[in-house]
Amino acid sequence: MNELYEIDDLIAKVLADEATADEQQTVEAWLDVSPDNRKYFEDLKRIWFESGDAVETLTVDTDAAWQKVRQRIHEPPVVQMPKKLTVKWLSTANIMKIAAAVLVLFGAIQFFNKGDAVLKDKEIVAMAAVLQDTLSDGSKVSLNKKSSLSTVFSKKERRVKLAGEAFFDVAHDTEKPFVIEVKTLEIKVVGTSFNVDNLSEVGKVVVVVETGKVLLRGANGAEIYLEKGEKAIYDVATGQFEKAKNMDKNVTAYKTNRLDFDRTTLHDVVKQINMLFDAQIEIASPEIENCLINSTYQKGDDLESYFTDIIGESVNLRVEKTGDKIILRGAGFRE
């Protein structure tokens, strides 16, 4: 008897609770030979239990079905065997069940080998912290807080559904475009890096390209291309685009943990630090809100020192700290 056929019979006996102690040990030894063996077993186990109810009413030519599946399912790659096996016959009911289960598995294998097959790759959810991950194709993603994504990759394309904000560094693959769905917008690329933001503005999706080129397609069929240094604001309700040069240095600050301020009002400085780093900073003196700031803040920098030593060089500030809260007072620019 062929060894591949024998391991199928042994697996069937284990799943049917008809295996002896020696047979159980043989299967366990076979599982330890390679990860492929264990995956094959787990696939059969899942289908075995899922098919239990349906098999009760199934009419199967068990010998013909089982032999046909054996001949086709064990075409390359071949699983690894620890040793020659000897197997006794299963009960008729369990032969029917395992035959049906493997037929289902074979159908699934055939389906996933087709060009339009889809495989759910992963789901990522970021709640209170930014998450960074690498997808199965090698693309890297930084997912902002309060955001989520799921991926479905096929032989024709790599598709991602995004809710919230994320930065993508897409692995180059001309044969499989990378497509992102966010609301009613589709973003299509081959290999590039860009940011997609559906958090900052209600009803809008903001796309900023860092490298390469991307194609944006709206719900009404409108399309635009974006290149390095460009951004587009997409209106979800109308399907229209607004295209411009990107002037915001802090688009990906949630990823870099760095804020660069160039003639930025103190009001906006405080707002961005509070939002990005969950700080508690208040401006108590309206006179200083519109003071223009040129500085850099990096995550981990002491906030009290930042406002006292760095901002305080140009703005007459008095910094008060109560617990985790920082209160800013002052008279405005220094003379």
C-alpha angles and dihedrals in degrees: 000000000000112000093227091055091047094055089053089054091048092049089050091053092049092050091047092049090240098112121114120230090261092050091049090052091049091055091047090052090050090051090055093055096078143346089244090062092052093047090050090051094048091050091053092045092053093048091044093060095038092052097048098100096041094051092062089075098032121114110209134173086224099192094047095042095045094047092046093051091046092053094050106032093055096057109120132346096059118206119236122252129208096204146332112299134212117204136187124213123276125228114272094248093054093045086058092048097049091043090054092044094052091046088057090047091050090051090052092050091050091049095050091049091061120100093246095048116130128209122193103230106185148316123228125191123185115192114158100003140040112259127207122198144160118232124221092263092055096258114141124222134188110199117202123223117283090024137113140185139186128196133212113185124188136172089267104044148355109239126191130185113207133192115183124357134330142161115224128201099187123207110236115253118151092189095055116042118209110235125189122196117201118165105313094334127101121199116195125193141156101204124341144105126252145142127245117197124188094153107068101058125035112239093007136101116204118200120189121184119215099176135003127003135295135194119223120200122188131206092262093052096260113146135193135174123226125200134191112310095015131113137192131202111210120202107217094201098050101026090229128138133220112198127196146142112282110246098168112102092188101060092116098031090121086063100040096037088223132114121199116197120198112178089331119160116249087238090061093042090057092043094053095045091049093049099043100040102027090242125162106226123154131187108218097177116064089200092075101043095093098043109127116238131203110188147101127244120197124194109263096031112130106257096208091054091043093058095037101044105024107028090031091064091075104017125059097236137170113198121204123186124199113176105306094340123099120199121197122207131167151120101258133252119012117247 
